[in-house]
Amino acid sequence: MKESRALLLLLLTSFIWGLSFVAQSVSTESIGAFTFNGIRMILGALVLIPFAVPDLKAHRGNKEYFKASVLGGLAMGVALAFASMAQQIGIETTDAGKAAFITSLYMIIVPFISRIFGRKIEKKIWLCAVVALIGMYLLCLSGGSSISKGDIYLFLCAVFFSIHILVIEKAAKNLNGVVLSMFQFFFVGIICIAGMLVFETPDLGSIMDAALPLAYSGFLSCGVAYTLQTVAQRYTEATKATLALSLESVWAAIGGAVLLSERLSAPELIGCLLVFAAVLLSQLDLRKISSASR
């Protein structure tokens, strides 16, 4: 798969995730964070079973492949479990705009972690990250606000999402992305359901009240979007992938305007344009453009 096509898959992922902020916010009125994430992750895993089974059958008897898939799914699942829980708890106590902005800080954290482990990062990527960060600020925080407990949870979410992106980059290169995602969701579901049994007391009525958000988050946000991310990241550098995925904040703002009749202010519109520009710039080979113009 060409990197340009992988980028399109990541943009689709960001679109689905952006709208999931609405679903996650609505669900907080009915069920707790452990219940929400436990159910939606299991739904996501169940959706992928028919697509994962053929690959597992094709590698029947290959214990090393199965072991690598399970361990890769476990590593991805642990990172995603912490990220998802921190995000859902943060959304319960922080408005959606701030949640989108703080979560998107992973686009700065990923290059920083990569640099710690000795990977060279293009100066262009750092510039794009800064431009996108300014865009996120205009989009989500230009009205002014203060830091809350929920903001801290969301920052932790950004850290764990950064780790999740880097784990995927390593685990998905030689393994089937759908199989990895299926194991990932099962592990996250088990972790969150265990937390649900210990910390929450959900009932069938409250779960049914959140049926629509759960369906969207389980089937689309998990089953489709996270799988697209796993598949596409095989062909895209983690630092570039983060910029494409950061568009979820833009889609969240647009989704709020369309679905909740919220209007985007002038600074918010400028923020959207800056993020789009940053993602576009990250994919351009400036040296080739410069050579062609001579």
C-alpha positions as CSV (number, residue, x, y, z in Angstrom):
1,M,0.0,0.0,0.0
2,K,1.3,3.5,-0.9
3,E,1.8,6.0,1.9
4,S,-0.7,8.3,0.3
5,R,-3.4,5.7,0.4
6,A,-2.5,4.9,4.0
7,L,-2.9,8.6,4.8
8,L,-6.5,8.5,3.4
9,L,-7.3,5.6,5.7
10,L,-5.9,7.5,8.7
11,L,-8.0,10.6,7.7
12,L,-11.1,8.4,7.6
13,T,-10.0,7.1,11.0
14,S,-9.8,10.6,12.4
15,F,-13.2,11.4,11.0
16,I,-14.8,8.5,12.8
17,W,-13.0,9.3,16.0
18,G,-14.0,12.9,15.8
19,L,-17.7,12.1,15.7
20,S,-17.2,9.6,18.6
21,F,-16.6,12.5,20.9
22,V,-20.3,13.2,20.6
23,A,-21.2,9.6,21.3
24,Q,-18.8,9.4,24.3
25,S,-20.1,12.6,25.8
26,V,-23.8,11.5,25.5
27,S,-22.9,8.1,27.1
28,T,-21.6,9.7,30.3
29,E,-25.2,10.6,31.2
30,S,-26.1,6.9,31.5
31,I,-23.1,4.7,32.3
32,G,-19.7,4.9,33.8
33,A,-16.3,4.9,32.0
34,F,-15.5,1.2,32.7
35,T,-18.9,0.0,31.5
36,F,-18.8,2.1,28.4
37,N,-15.3,1.1,27.3
38,G,-15.8,-2.6,28.3
39,I,-18.9,-3.0,26.2
40,R,-17.7,-1.0,23.2
41,M,-14.4,-2.8,23.0
42,I,-16.0,-6.3,23.2
43,L,-18.4,-5.2,20.4
44,G,-15.4,-4.1,18.4
45,A,-13.7,-7.4,18.9
46,L,-16.8,-9.4,17.9
47,V,-17.1,-7.4,14.7
48,L,-13.6,-8.4,13.6
49,I,-13.9,-12.2,14.3
50,P,-15.2,-13.1,10.9
51,F,-12.4,-11.1,9.2
52,A,-9.6,-12.4,11.5
53,V,-10.5,-16.1,11.4
54,P,-9.3,-16.7,7.8
55,D,-5.9,-15.3,8.6
56,L,-5.6,-17.4,11.7
57,K,-6.6,-20.5,9.7
58,A,-4.0,-19.7,7.1
59,H,-1.3,-19.7,9.8
60,R,-2.7,-22.8,11.6
61,G,0.1,-24.6,13.3
62,N,2.4,-21.6,13.3
63,K,2.8,-21.1,17.0
64,E,5.2,-18.2,16.7
65,Y,2.8,-16.2,14.5
66,F,-0.1,-16.8,17.0
67,K,2.1,-16.0,20.0
68,A,3.3,-12.8,18.3
69,S,-0.2,-11.8,17.4
70,V,-1.5,-12.3,21.0
71,L,1.5,-10.5,22.6
72,G,1.2,-7.7,20.1
73,G,-2.5,-7.4,20.8
74,L,-1.8,-7.4,24.5
75,A,0.8,-4.6,24.3
76,M,-1.6,-2.5,22.2
77,G,-4.5,-3.4,24.4
78,V,-2.9,-2.3,27.6
79,A,-1.9,1.0,26.2
80,L,-5.3,1.5,24.6
81,A,-7.1,0.5,27.9
82,F,-5.3,3.2,29.9
83,A,-5.8,5.8,27.1
84,S,-9.5,5.0,26.7
85,M,-10.2,5.0,30.4
86,A,-8.4,8.3,31.0
87,Q,-10.2,9.9,28.0
88,Q,-13.7,8.7,29.1
89,I,-13.1,9.9,32.7
90,G,-11.8,13.2,31.4
91,I,-14.8,13.7,29.2
92,E,-17.1,13.3,32.2
93,T,-15.6,16.4,33.8
94,T,-14.3,18.5,30.9
95,D,-16.1,20.1,28.0
96,A,-15.7,18.5,24.6
97,G,-13.6,21.2,23.1
98,K,-10.9,20.9,25.7
99,A,-11.1,17.1,25.6
100,A,-10.4,17.2,21.8
101,F,-7.5,19.7,22.2
102,I,-5.7,17.9,25.1
103,T,-6.2,14.4,23.6
104,S,-4.5,15.7,20.4
105,L,-1.4,16.6,22.3
106,Y,-0.2,13.1,21.3
107,M,1.0,14.7,18.0
108,I,3.7,16.5,20.0
109,I,4.4,13.7,22.4
110,V,5.0,11.0,19.7
111,P,7.9,12.9,18.0
112,F,9.3,13.6,21.5
113,I,9.3,10.0,22.5
114,S,10.7,8.9,19.2
115,R,13.5,11.4,19.6
116,I,14.3,10.0,23.0
117,F,14.8,6.6,21.5
118,G,17.2,8.0,18.9
119,R,15.0,8.4,15.9
120,K,15.7,11.5,13.8
121,I,12.6,13.6,13.1
122,E,12.4,15.9,10.1
123,K,12.4,19.6,11.0
124,K,9.3,19.9,8.8
125,I,7.4,17.5,11.1
126,W,8.2,19.6,14.2
127,L,7.0,22.7,12.3
128,C,3.8,20.9,11.3
129,A,3.2,19.8,14.8
130,V,3.5,23.3,16.2
131,V,1.2,24.7,13.5
132,A,-1.3,22.0,14.2
133,L,-1.1,22.7,17.9
134,I,-1.8,26.4,17.4
135,G,-4.7,25.3,15.3
136,M,-6.0,23.1,18.1
137,Y,-5.7,26.0,20.5
138,L,-7.8,28.3,18.3
139,L,-10.3,25.5,17.6
140,C,-10.8,24.4,21.2
141,L,-9.5,26.8,23.7
142,S,-9.5,30.3,22.2
143,G,-12.4,31.3,24.5
144,G,-10.3,30.9,27.6
145,S,-10.6,28.3,30.4
146,S,-8.7,26.8,33.3
147,I,-7.2,23.4,34.1
148,S,-9.4,20.9,35.8
149,K,-9.0,17.3,37.1
150,G,-10.5,16.1,33.9
151,D,-7.8,17.9,31.9
152,I,-5.1,16.0,33.8
153,Y,-6.8,12.7,32.9
154,L,-7.0,13.8,29.3
155,F,-3.3,14.6,29.3
156,L,-2.6,11.1,30.6
157,C,-4.8,9.9,27.8
158,A,-2.6,11.7,25.2
159,V,0.5,10.1,26.7
160,F,-1.0,6.6,26.5
161,F,-2.3,7.2,23.0
162,S,1.3,8.2,22.0
163,I,2.6,4.9,23.4
164,H,-0.2,3.1,21.6
165,I,0.7,4.6,18.3
166,L,4.4,3.7,18.7
167,V,3.5,0.1,19.8
168,I,1.3,-0.3,16.7
169,E,4.2,0.9,14.5
170,K,6.4,-1.9,15.8
171,A,3.8,-4.7,16.2
172,A,1.9,-4.3,12.9
173,K,4.8,-4.5,10.5
174,N,4.9,-8.3,10.1
175,L,1.4,-9.2,11.4
176,N,-2.2,-9.0,10.2
177,G,-3.7,-5.7,11.4
178,V,-7.2,-7.1,11.7
179,V,-6.0,-10.0,13.9
180,L,-4.0,-7.6,16.1
181,S,-7.0,-5.3,16.5
182,M,-9.3,-8.2,17.5
183,F,-6.9,-9.4,20.2
184,Q,-6.4,-5.8,21.3
185,F,-10.1,-5.2,21.8
186,F,-10.6,-8.4,23.7
187,F,-7.8,-7.5,26.1
188,V,-9.1,-3.9,26.6
189,G,-12.6,-5.3,27.1
190,I,-11.5,-7.7,29.7
191,I,-9.5,-5.1,31.6
192,C,-12.4,-2.6,31.5
193,I,-15.1,-5.1,32.4
194,A,-13.0,-6.2,35.4
195,G,-12.9,-2.5,36.4
196,M,-16.7,-2.2,35.9
197,L,-17.3,-5.1,38.3
198,V,-15.1,-3.6,40.9
199,F,-15.9,0.1,40.7
200,E,-19.4,0.4,39.0
201,T,-22.9,-1.1,39.3
202,P,-24.4,-0.8,35.9
203,D,-27.9,-2.0,35.1
204,L,-29.5,-3.1,31.9
205,G,-31.7,0.0,31.7
206,S,-28.8,2.4,31.8
207,I,-26.9,0.3,29.3
208,M,-29.9,0.4,26.9
209,D,-30.1,4.2,27.4
210,A,-26.6,4.4,26.0
211,A,-27.2,1.8,23.2
212,L,-26.7,4.2,20.3
213,P,-23.4,5.7,21.5
214,L,-22.2,2.2,22.4
215,A,-23.1,0.9,18.9
216,Y,-21.3,3.8,17.2
217,S,-18.2,3.5,19.4
218,G,-18.1,-0.3,19.3
219,F,-18.8,-1.0,15.6
220,L,-17.3,2.2,14.0
221,S,-14.8,3.8,16.4
222,C,-13.4,0.4,17.5
223,G,-14.2,-2.2,14.9
224,V,-13.6,0.0,11.9
225,A,-11.4,3.0,12.9
226,Y,-8.8,1.4,15.2
227,T,-8.4,-1.4,12.6
228,L,-7.9,1.1,9.9
229,Q,-5.3,2.8,12.1
230,T,-3.5,-0.5,12.7
231,V,-3.5,-1.4,9.0
232,A,-2.5,2.0,7.7
233,Q,0.3,2.5,10.2
234,R,2.2,-0.3,8.5
235,Y,2.9,2.0,5.6
236,T,3.2,5.4,7.4
237,E,5.7,6.8,9.9
238,A,4.3,7.2,13.4
239,T,5.2,11.0,13.4
240,K,3.2,11.5,10.2
241,A,0.4,9.3,11.3
242,T,-0.1,11.4,14.4
243,L,-0.7,14.6,12.4
244,A,-3.3,12.8,10.2
245,L,-5.1,11.4,13.3
246,S,-5.0,14.8,15.0
247,L,-7.7,15.9,12.6
248,E,-10.2,14.2,14.9
249,S,-10.5,17.5,16.8
250,V,-11.5,19.3,13.6
251,W,-14.1,16.6,12.8
252,A,-15.3,16.8,16.4
253,A,-15.9,20.5,16.0
254,I,-17.6,20.1,12.6
255,G,-19.7,17.3,14.0
256,G,-20.8,19.5,16.9
257,A,-21.8,22.2,14.5
258,V,-23.8,19.9,12.3
259,L,-25.3,17.5,14.8
260,L,-25.6,19.8,17.8
261,S,-26.2,23.1,15.9
262,E,-23.0,24.6,17.4
263,R,-21.5,27.4,15.4
264,L,-17.8,27.8,14.6
265,S,-16.3,31.2,15.4
266,A,-13.8,32.9,13.3
267,P,-10.8,31.7,15.4
268,E,-12.2,28.1,15.3
269,L,-12.4,28.2,11.5
270,I,-8.9,29.5,11.3
271,G,-7.9,26.7,13.7
272,C,-9.5,24.1,11.3
273,L,-7.6,25.5,8.4
274,L,-4.2,25.5,10.2
275,V,-4.7,21.8,11.2
276,F,-5.6,20.8,7.6
277,A,-2.6,22.8,6.4
278,A,-0.2,21.1,8.9
279,V,-1.4,17.6,7.8
280,L,-1.0,18.5,4.1
281,L,2.5,20.0,4.6
282,S,3.6,16.9,6.5
283,Q,2.9,14.8,3.4
284,L,4.7,17.1,0.9
285,D,8.3,16.4,-0.2
286,L,9.5,20.0,-0.2
287,R,12.9,19.0,-1.8
288,K,11.2,17.5,-4.8
289,I,8.9,20.6,-5.2
290,S,11.9,22.9,-4.9
291,S,13.8,20.9,-7.6
292,A,10.8,20.8,-9.9
293,S,10.4,24.6,-9.7
294,R,14.0,25.3,-10.8
